[in-house]
Amino acid sequence: MSQQLKDILYKVSLVSTKGNMEVEITQLTFDSRNVSEGAAFIAIQGTQVDGHAYIEKAITKGAKAIVCEHLPENLKEGITYVQVVNASRSMGLMAANFYDHPSDKIKIVAVTGTNGKTTTVTLLHQLYTELGYSAGLISTVENKIKEEIIPASHTTPDTISINELLVKMLEEGCTHCFMEASSHAIVQERTAGLKFAGALFTNLSHDHLDYHGDFDHYIKAKKKLFDELPKDAFALVNADDKRGLVMLQNSKARHYTFALKYPADFKARIIDNSIQGLEMDLDGKSVWFRLTGEFNAYNLLGVLGIAQLLGENEEEVLRQLSMLKGAVGRFDLLVQNGITAIIDYAHTPDALENVLKTIQKLRTGTETLITVVGCGGNRDVTKRPIMAKIACKFSNKVILTSDNPRDEEPMAIIKDMEAGLSPIDQRKVLSIEDRKSAIKTACHLLQPGDIVLIAGKGHETYQEIKGVKHPFDDKKIVSELLKLLFKD
């Protein structure tokens, strides 16, 4: 595959150019380690690394064109330099041009919000597979082309990787793609150059303020996705979230809402919520689903709305939805020897409260609920004491422990969490640095009929410590411990 540079730069905002604009480009990359002969190297100024520092290395490895925001002092003979306004956005537009606009040929729906993104896109992929379509998935847990799993390293990949994935999806006959759009990705222009058939907003709560700085910037990050939707796309938002209608302001797309509480285009009411599943009333029709909890009622309603806006038959969609199980590590139930273990990715205050409130509604009141929870290192510090307080509010006992400490000291993170505890809360809390020991202690405290929530990691099968990912699977560990403890 090759194209002339001038064609790849279509619609890119240029500042200046130096050299041959008709040079043939065989590869796009922003990673100097991956440069091959004939590449265009795009110098991205990231949060950790500035690509401008690797321009010389890229040229040495065979790059024929350099796309950057700041031209180097010394320009090499025979190399084309393109100065752009925004290198990240330019990369998205260039990738779309280079790969012949694959997003124009497949219906892409983006899902954004603090909680519910993974479950929503996973349900959509499962639903459309059951409806007989070939569909693609781009999520936190995994990327999929039909049923082929491609490991995911980011919630939303870079724009070159997304376009490469879309090309492969088209080659495999995919007609739809459902993708998570994180706030980081939207701000970093990882959705630039993509044409969306529609977008869904789930909710907004306390998260990623370490990156965005404040809540206002976090809201604007999510809103940017809706601001850039084309006229022929749809924008579907949760009307029960006070920021839902904010997302629709200035959006050219067709506006739709879904809700459990307020009037909306897609409305439902929970009839029954149990450990076995949800029963909901939808326009006078009673439908039972395998998923549990109010938060999943919103996820299911959002999926139903998207499917109908894409032209699917409501009755067939509901029939298929009623049989689906949702995403791995999202309210993942394990019942063993009379103990109910729930593994959930809840890593924000709102998500943790949603899960604990759901458990509260399912309890008889006689059983003990133990919550094991930690907070990630190198992430939003302000949510740590809030999460500890929430865990105590809804649990009989709480064990504070490590999540992914990354470059921070685990006990320092736990101390931040402990700062949110009242003297009464402190009586029900244990702090255990080692996550496996924390889970083991929780299991030792359980009696048949009790419930343990292991929160924070969900689908993750590793623990990241000082830059190294160590194998760690919450569900596997709690299952093994419960077998050992109750084998007699």
Secondary structure, 3 states (H helix, E strand, C coil): CCEEHHHHCCCCCEEEEECCCCCEECEEECCHHHCCCCEEEECCECCCCEHHHHHHHHHHCCCCEEEECCCCCCCCCCCEEEEECCHHHHHHHHHHHHCCCHHHCCEEEEEECCCCHHHHHHHHHHHHHHCCCCEEEECCCEEEECCEEEECCCCCCCHHHHHHHHHHHHHCCCCEEEEECCHHHHHCCCCCCCCCCEEEECCCCCCCHHHHCCHHHHHHHHHHHHHCCCCCCEEEEECCCCCHHHHHCCCCCEEEEEECCCCCCEECEEEEEECCEEEEEECCEEEEECCCCHHHHHHHHHHHHHHHHCCCCHHHHHHHHCCCCCCCCCCEEEEECCEEEEEECCCCHHHHHHHHHHHHHHCCCCCCEEEEECCCCCCCCCHHHHHHHHHHHHCCEEEECCCCCECCCHHHHHHHHHCCCCHHHHCCEEECCCHHHHHHHHHHHCCCCCEEEEECCCCCCEEEECCEEEECCHHHHHHHHHHHHCCC
